[in-house]
């Protein structure tokens, strides 16, 4: 995995949104690399949030 994905995911889940334990977060990803979506899920879980994912792909 590209380390930049993990870094950006941590910034989004930590500084930008200040996720807290037990909070639900919707990751609505359209045309986003799957590696980045996985990084967001991992970062949300690290903050003990509950990630819910809506992954959309063009045909």
ABEGO torsion letter per residue (X at the ends): XBAAAAAAAAAAABAAAGBBBGBBBBBBBBGBBAAAAAAAAAAAAAAGBBBBBBBBBBX
